C-alpha cells in the first residue's frame, strides 16, 4: 500500500505543476489576443475614417463642379461627415483652379473647420496652384478644375492604438479633382 500512496502523491504534484503552467500560458495568450484585438479596433477605425474622408472629397468636388456655391458645398460636406466631427477636428477646403494655357491660378477658395491646415493646392485667390502630376492633364486650357480637400485629426481610442501611433497617421488627408 505504501507504494500506491507515493504514486498518488506524485501524480497529484505533477497535476498541480501542470495546472500552474497552464495558467501562465493562458495568461500570456489572453494578453496577446487582447493586444491584437485592441490594435485591430484602432486600425479598423482609421480605415473607416479614411473611407469617409475619401467619399466626402468626391462629393464636395462633384457639387462644386456642378455650380453649387462653395459655402453650400462645404456645408454639405460637413453635414455628410456624420460620424466625424469636421468642425472641431478637421477642415474642408474647396478650391477652383483655372487653366490659362498651362498657367494654373486659384480663382476661388473657401475653407471651414478648426483644424490648422493649409491647402496643398495653393494659398489664396490669384496665386499659382500646385496640382499633382495625375491631375495636371484634367483641366484643359480655359477650363476650371474644382478641388475639395479634407483634413482630419485621427486619435486612437485604445491604449494599444496610442502605442502604435507611429503606424497610424495623426492627420488624415484626401483630395478629389473634378
NUDRENMAR-424992 format. One record per residue (C-alpha): residue number from 1; chain; x, y, z. Coordinates in Angstrom, 3 decimals, padded with zeros to 6 digits. Layout:
N
{num:NUM; cadena:A; east:X; north:Y; up:Z}
...
//
This chain:
178
{num:1; cadena:A; east:000.000; north:000.000; up:000.000}
{num:2; cadena:A; east:002.810; north:002.376; up:000.678}
{num:3; cadena:A; east:003.875; north:002.328; up:-002.930}
{num:4; cadena:A; east:000.446; north:003.272; up:-004.204}
{num:5; cadena:A; east:000.308; north:006.295; up:-001.887}
{num:6; cadena:A; east:003.613; north:007.587; up:-003.224}
{num:7; cadena:A; east:002.364; north:007.248; up:-006.744}
{num:8; cadena:A; east:-000.808; north:009.145; up:-005.852}
{num:9; cadena:A; east:001.109; north:011.926; up:-004.191}
{num:10; cadena:A; east:003.495; north:012.132; up:-007.159}
{num:11; cadena:A; east:000.564; north:012.203; up:-009.546}
{num:12; cadena:A; east:-001.080; north:014.993; up:-007.624}
{num:13; cadena:A; east:002.102; north:017.058; up:-007.571}
{num:14; cadena:A; east:002.535; north:016.613; up:-011.279}
{num:15; cadena:A; east:-001.050; north:017.720; up:-011.903}
{num:16; cadena:A; east:-000.610; north:020.802; up:-009.700}
{num:17; cadena:A; east:002.517; north:021.831; up:-011.614}
{num:18; cadena:A; east:000.721; north:021.320; up:-014.937}
{num:19; cadena:A; east:-002.184; north:023.452; up:-013.709}
{num:20; cadena:A; east:000.176; north:026.308; up:-012.804}
{num:21; cadena:A; east:001.892; north:026.082; up:-016.172}
{num:22; cadena:A; east:-001.472; north:026.167; up:-017.968}
{num:23; cadena:A; east:-002.477; north:029.334; up:-016.078}
{num:24; cadena:A; east:000.760; north:031.078; up:-017.101}
{num:25; cadena:A; east:000.326; north:030.038; up:-020.757}
{num:26; cadena:A; east:-003.342; north:031.036; up:-020.749}
{num:27; cadena:A; east:-002.481; north:034.469; up:-019.340}
{num:28; cadena:A; east:000.188; north:035.045; up:-021.995}
{num:29; cadena:A; east:-002.150; north:034.016; up:-024.823}
{num:30; cadena:A; east:-005.027; north:036.142; up:-023.494}
{num:31; cadena:A; east:-002.768; north:039.211; up:-023.255}
{num:32; cadena:A; east:-001.525; north:038.752; up:-026.823}
{num:33; cadena:A; east:-005.068; north:038.262; up:-028.126}
{num:34; cadena:A; east:-006.283; north:041.330; up:-026.229}
{num:35; cadena:A; east:-003.481; north:043.456; up:-027.675}
{num:36; cadena:A; east:-004.262; north:042.162; up:-031.170}
{num:37; cadena:A; east:-007.984; north:042.895; up:-030.765}
{num:38; cadena:A; east:-007.373; north:046.428; up:-029.468}
{num:39; cadena:A; east:-004.899; north:047.105; up:-032.288}
{num:40; cadena:A; east:-007.449; north:045.889; up:-034.838}
{num:41; cadena:A; east:-010.078; north:048.209; up:-033.368}
{num:42; cadena:A; east:-007.897; north:051.272; up:-033.977}
{num:43; cadena:A; east:-006.744; north:050.123; up:-037.414}
{num:44; cadena:A; east:-010.364; north:049.462; up:-038.355}
{num:45; cadena:A; east:-011.405; north:052.919; up:-037.184}
{num:46; cadena:A; east:-008.562; north:054.515; up:-039.167}
{num:47; cadena:A; east:-009.583; north:052.687; up:-042.347}
{num:48; cadena:A; east:-013.237; north:053.606; up:-041.814}
{num:49; cadena:A; east:-012.461; north:057.293; up:-041.234}
{num:50; cadena:A; east:-010.187; north:057.390; up:-044.289}
{num:51; cadena:A; east:-013.001; north:055.927; up:-046.396}
{num:52; cadena:A; east:-015.463; north:058.532; up:-045.081}
{num:53; cadena:A; east:-012.998; north:061.313; up:-045.930}
{num:54; cadena:A; east:-012.464; north:059.905; up:-049.440}
{num:55; cadena:A; east:-016.220; north:059.867; up:-050.051}
{num:56; cadena:A; east:-016.568; north:063.423; up:-048.702}
{num:57; cadena:A; east:-013.930; north:064.839; up:-051.049}
{num:58; cadena:A; east:-015.568; north:063.270; up:-054.079}
{num:59; cadena:A; east:-018.969; north:064.594; up:-053.012}
{num:60; cadena:A; east:-017.578; north:068.097; up:-052.462}
{num:61; cadena:A; east:-015.800; north:068.308; up:-055.815}
{num:62; cadena:A; east:-018.859; north:066.919; up:-057.573}
{num:63; cadena:A; east:-021.092; north:069.583; up:-056.011}
{num:64; cadena:A; east:-018.639; north:072.408; up:-056.754}
{num:65; cadena:A; east:-018.211; north:071.322; up:-060.388}
{num:66; cadena:A; east:-021.994; north:071.428; up:-060.864}
{num:67; cadena:A; east:-022.128; north:075.089; up:-059.884}
{num:68; cadena:A; east:-023.061; north:074.797; up:-056.198}
{num:69; cadena:A; east:-021.905; north:077.756; up:-054.124}
{num:70; cadena:A; east:-018.681; north:076.961; up:-052.220}
{num:71; cadena:A; east:-020.281; north:077.774; up:-048.849}
{num:72; cadena:A; east:-023.145; north:075.374; up:-049.613}
{num:73; cadena:A; east:-020.665; north:072.760; up:-050.818}
{num:74; cadena:A; east:-018.707; north:072.943; up:-047.557}
{num:75; cadena:A; east:-021.938; north:072.802; up:-045.531}
{num:76; cadena:A; east:-022.987; north:069.667; up:-047.439}
{num:77; cadena:A; east:-019.579; north:068.024; up:-046.954}
{num:78; cadena:A; east:-019.574; north:068.710; up:-043.214}
{num:79; cadena:A; east:-023.185; north:067.549; up:-042.945}
{num:80; cadena:A; east:-022.283; north:064.291; up:-044.700}
{num:81; cadena:A; east:-019.449; north:063.567; up:-042.286}
{num:82; cadena:A; east:-021.876; north:062.250; up:-039.660}
{num:83; cadena:A; east:-019.506; north:060.116; up:-037.555}
{num:84; cadena:A; east:-016.640; north:062.613; up:-037.910}
{num:85; cadena:A; east:-016.524; north:065.986; up:-036.173}
{num:86; cadena:A; east:-015.077; north:068.027; up:-039.057}
{num:87; cadena:A; east:-015.885; north:071.407; up:-037.474}
{num:88; cadena:A; east:-013.714; north:070.740; up:-034.403}
{num:89; cadena:A; east:-011.193; north:068.097; up:-035.528}
{num:90; cadena:A; east:-010.971; north:068.695; up:-039.261}
{num:91; cadena:A; east:-011.007; north:071.157; up:-042.116}
{num:92; cadena:A; east:-012.631; north:071.295; up:-045.564}
{num:93; cadena:A; east:-011.091; north:073.422; up:-048.336}
{num:94; cadena:A; east:-012.789; north:073.886; up:-051.702}
{num:95; cadena:A; east:-010.689; north:075.464; up:-054.462}
{num:96; cadena:A; east:-011.329; north:076.442; up:-058.082}
{num:97; cadena:A; east:-008.241; north:076.308; up:-060.328}
{num:98; cadena:A; east:-008.329; north:077.916; up:-063.777}
{num:99; cadena:A; east:-006.017; north:076.702; up:-066.546}
{num:100; cadena:A; east:-004.881; north:079.717; up:-068.557}
{num:101; cadena:A; east:-002.827; north:077.864; up:-071.198}
{num:102; cadena:A; east:-000.776; north:075.884; up:-068.674}
{num:103; cadena:A; east:-000.713; north:078.657; up:-066.077}
{num:104; cadena:A; east:-002.799; north:077.291; up:-063.177}
{num:105; cadena:A; east:-004.264; north:080.011; up:-060.937}
{num:106; cadena:A; east:-006.647; north:079.844; up:-057.989}
{num:107; cadena:A; east:-009.818; north:081.737; up:-058.875}
{num:108; cadena:A; east:-011.835; north:080.906; up:-055.754}
{num:109; cadena:A; east:-011.090; north:079.242; up:-052.420}
{num:110; cadena:A; east:-013.091; north:078.734; up:-049.238}
{num:111; cadena:A; east:-012.370; north:076.721; up:-046.104}
{num:112; cadena:A; east:-014.101; north:075.808; up:-042.854}
{num:113; cadena:A; east:-013.018; north:073.892; up:-039.761}
{num:114; cadena:A; east:-010.971; north:074.373; up:-036.623}
{num:115; cadena:A; east:-008.055; north:072.163; up:-037.667}
{num:116; cadena:A; east:-004.913; north:074.098; up:-038.518}
{num:117; cadena:A; east:-004.016; north:073.020; up:-042.051}
{num:118; cadena:A; east:-003.081; north:074.782; up:-045.263}
{num:119; cadena:A; east:-004.266; north:073.780; up:-048.701}
{num:120; cadena:A; east:-001.827; north:071.633; up:-050.631}
{num:121; cadena:A; east:-003.127; north:073.220; up:-053.848}
{num:122; cadena:A; east:-002.222; north:076.825; up:-053.038}
{num:123; cadena:A; east:-002.988; north:079.761; up:-050.785}
{num:124; cadena:A; east:-005.467; north:082.401; up:-051.842}
{num:125; cadena:A; east:-007.214; north:083.748; up:-054.903}
{num:126; cadena:A; east:-004.880; north:084.841; up:-057.703}
{num:127; cadena:A; east:-001.951; north:082.760; up:-056.518}
{num:128; cadena:A; east:-000.482; north:079.894; up:-058.525}
{num:129; cadena:A; east:-001.913; north:076.444; up:-057.951}
{num:130; cadena:A; east:000.165; north:073.333; up:-057.445}
{num:131; cadena:A; east:-001.521; north:070.279; up:-058.889}
{num:132; cadena:A; east:-000.254; north:066.713; up:-058.678}
{num:133; cadena:A; east:001.019; north:065.204; up:-061.924}
{num:134; cadena:A; east:-002.028; north:062.940; up:-062.128}
{num:135; cadena:A; east:-004.375; north:065.960; up:-062.051}
{num:136; cadena:A; east:-002.447; north:068.296; up:-064.400}
{num:137; cadena:A; east:-003.963; north:066.990; up:-067.682}
{num:138; cadena:A; east:-007.503; north:067.258; up:-066.286}
{num:139; cadena:A; east:-008.231; north:070.952; up:-066.825}
{num:140; cadena:A; east:-007.946; north:071.709; up:-070.499}
{num:141; cadena:A; east:-006.873; north:075.241; up:-071.453}
{num:142; cadena:A; east:-009.509; north:077.810; up:-070.463}
{num:143; cadena:A; east:-011.262; north:075.328; up:-068.132}
{num:144; cadena:A; east:-011.710; north:075.248; up:-064.368}
{num:145; cadena:A; east:-010.797; north:072.378; up:-062.067}
{num:146; cadena:A; east:-012.579; north:072.023; up:-058.717}
{num:147; cadena:A; east:-010.657; north:070.538; up:-055.816}
{num:148; cadena:A; east:-012.030; north:069.532; up:-052.418}
{num:149; cadena:A; east:-009.534; north:068.777; up:-049.667}
{num:150; cadena:A; east:-010.441; north:067.282; up:-046.297}
{num:151; cadena:A; east:-008.051; north:067.194; up:-043.345}
{num:152; cadena:A; east:-008.943; north:065.268; up:-040.187}
{num:153; cadena:A; east:-007.094; north:064.700; up:-036.926}
{num:154; cadena:A; east:-007.119; north:060.973; up:-036.126}
{num:155; cadena:A; east:-006.817; north:059.951; up:-032.485}
{num:156; cadena:A; east:-006.682; north:056.296; up:-031.386}
{num:157; cadena:A; east:-009.099; north:055.246; up:-028.651}
{num:158; cadena:A; east:-007.329; north:052.205; up:-027.190}
{num:159; cadena:A; east:-004.036; north:052.076; up:-025.275}
{num:160; cadena:A; east:-002.578; north:049.765; up:-027.916}
{num:161; cadena:A; east:-003.536; north:052.245; up:-030.655}
{num:162; cadena:A; east:-001.794; north:055.016; up:-028.748}
{num:163; cadena:A; east:001.340; north:052.869; up:-028.538}
{num:164; cadena:A; east:001.101; north:052.194; up:-032.288}
{num:165; cadena:A; east:000.698; north:055.895; up:-033.059}
{num:166; cadena:A; east:003.802; north:055.621; up:-035.232}
{num:167; cadena:A; east:001.917; north:053.349; up:-037.647}
{num:168; cadena:A; east:-001.357; north:055.286; up:-037.630}
{num:169; cadena:A; east:-001.465; north:058.742; up:-039.246}
{num:170; cadena:A; east:-002.032; north:061.728; up:-036.963}
{num:171; cadena:A; east:-003.566; north:063.700; up:-039.850}
{num:172; cadena:A; east:-005.743; north:062.085; up:-042.462}
{num:173; cadena:A; east:-005.914; north:063.839; up:-045.814}
{num:174; cadena:A; east:-007.668; north:063.313; up:-049.104}
{num:175; cadena:A; east:-008.394; north:065.426; up:-052.171}
{num:176; cadena:A; east:-010.677; north:064.961; up:-055.154}
{num:177; cadena:A; east:-010.351; north:066.725; up:-058.505}
{num:178; cadena:A; east:-013.340; north:067.363; up:-060.814}
//
